[in-house]
């Protein structure tokens, strides 16, 4: 029997930071990471395999990250956890014992309960190299691709599948807009415009009722009876926590169908077992309510908390803020915290400050992109609740600045006095720096 | 006599935000901005006129910024302030009266006290369109350009003067390294390497003793007697506060030769007169000691404080953090707060966390640049004191994230749990996101 102080089940965005944080905090403890996959894919990189990056093999998390941090790992499937004996049994291998166990088993794509979904050439975002190579081959050959779901994954797949190909790509989205669960309407409309200009067809307020064809997919039928031709279908309607092992071990499952955890990331049921990442239940930073948001970046934070808390309680999880960014063509979009719509739904009286300016200065600097920032504050006390960004490639880090400000509960007054640095080729002008200007406009509106 | 509630003297990075903040906070108050310049140049854009941007006329702050905010402005030189009558007299024009006066008179390039400095074709970073057009013409014709001073302005001038030109550009710097007053040594060395690869010659530990030539410059002589050929010399050795008007009005001048102000940005001498930007004395965010740092971004924050405080005291200035960024070729550098060297000089026991990773993920994403982040913390309590960045174009906003964390007094523990968003085309991977990873390494080192 293998003996380890810490056993981590999983190999991706939650597992690796947990393992590394453990090694950094408890260098005397041994860590064994057990994962199913021979090679681990970068989860948020999946869509980019199909255009920008070119192959699954180029989108891998290097094992050097484990080796360089003194983390032992083995490839195998854990079939069972024995909580009394504190062991896990690995298929076809010996058993491993643990003092502390971490579940980072991730998520699986949601399978749509519609007829025909199991036909050939219907694909999901499955994190498997062979599967994705087959899918890439099909994308290369397909003439008519229908993407079910216009969230981030659907939109990114659509944009990538169009790249350098003469094909028809159609997104079918149930809601009135693509990206509606993450962005305010005006940003969704902007994103849809860019997608449309890039040749992607978008059908919103539409639901796919059936996948058509014989053995292979030939099209989809919508709820309004319209039929769309398709020789390939990609499903991007979200993911569900992978909790099979946890359930078998009798661990409590929460209301979002993820493993119930406390704020220290212990599972509710067994304080020697921790969970992090997509398989673990999340709570909103704002309301504290269970939240279905799944992001590699959240998994990373949770993994770091788990790693630090394994043998001493050091951190509590303040809840997920939800920080997204993406790019369609050259137009990037980002969102941190609550959108205006979400904030109003939560009952906040909100004040919005928004402003648009080039992300370089003067605006004639090469590569300058008009960049909009919208900040949402609580009217009563000025607290920053969220922000949306659309603009150039600085959008990712700009959105992250908003996230820091949210996480540290800054007000519009504080954001308006933010001491940013500026440079002609790297940022907006200090006079129109969007975050600060938007905050000052909100302060004005609160007066 | 013109009557205004607020008169602002100056037209640039301090004056405009002050005027706008005033209009936003006190919409019923009239604001008159008086400036000398017909056209106002973007201060940090000056070097870029000579390569990337191409002309001074493309590097202007648009007057629309004033007009759109209901700010009256006039072009003229204020000759005198009568503090008893609360008026200012404008050369060749009528007098204007004020209730509150704001001095945002900026800075002037330091004139080196060396023989020959007044010869033809010796230039400084003077914010005047005609002067800069003449200078641009000379840069286009010059074969041998010597730049005195290897700070940001000198380095940026050097890089821009080389662009698309067959010339010799040499930087002469007194200190052991270029950029040494802003960056830690390893970043200076990296910057010097990039400059050298781009064809700029760098002489450090050298002092220019005389400018040679008859009417026109023909070269410079260094203190070690070495002579360098030059048909053009550019001086970039810093700026001094422009306080002539303030001194004439009897306002107290501080130890950095700038106008002495309190934390509310009132001048020490007269609480109806405020000062902001390069002409106003600054204090270190850390030590509270007077600081000679001058930046357009600092001027902007000070201007916003002045604008808000004109008729009610609302904010106090927490002191300047000092946030810089620049780019040489495609390699960007940034720094916020204290460098490791500065922190040690201030007596801190420091812990450094540093890490390098691509700024996109996977690293094969087009445009990915290896990006290094170095964070400096106080060992005793984990407080973030400063950070340096070198990498791609995200460096500007990454440096700004460090600045938010400093301004809000975050610790390594807090930074290590930062909830950033990540995206393959826009940021580093969540698993190696540099700020978080560097913070966690520092936490490890503090244990």
Interface residues (C-beta under 8 A of the other chain):
Chain A: X13 X16 X17 X20 X21 X24 X25 X42 X44 X45 X48 X52 X53 X58 X59 X60 X61 X65 X285 X295 X296 X297 X298 X299 X300 X301 X304 X305 X315 X318 X320 X321 X323 X324 X325 X326 X327 X332 X334 X336 X361 X362 X364 X365 X366 X367 X393 X394 X395 X396 X397 X398 X399 X400 X401 X403 X404 X405 X407 X408 X410 X413 X414 X416 X417 X418 X419 X420 X421 X422 X423 X424 X425 X426 X427 X429 X430 X431 X432 X433 X436 X440 X441 X443 X444 X447
Chain B: X13 X16 X17 X20 X21 X24 X25 X42 X44 X45 X48 X52 X53 X58 X59 X60 X61 X65 X285 X295 X296 X297 X298 X299 X300 X301 X304 X305 X315 X318 X320 X321 X323 X324 X325 X326 X327 X332 X334 X336 X361 X362 X364 X365 X366 X367 X393 X394 X395 X396 X397 X398 X399 X400 X401 X403 X404 X405 X407 X408 X410 X413 X414 X416 X417 X418 X419 X420 X421 X422 X423 X424 X425 X426 X427 X429 X430 X431 X432 X433 X436 X440 X441 X443 X444 X447
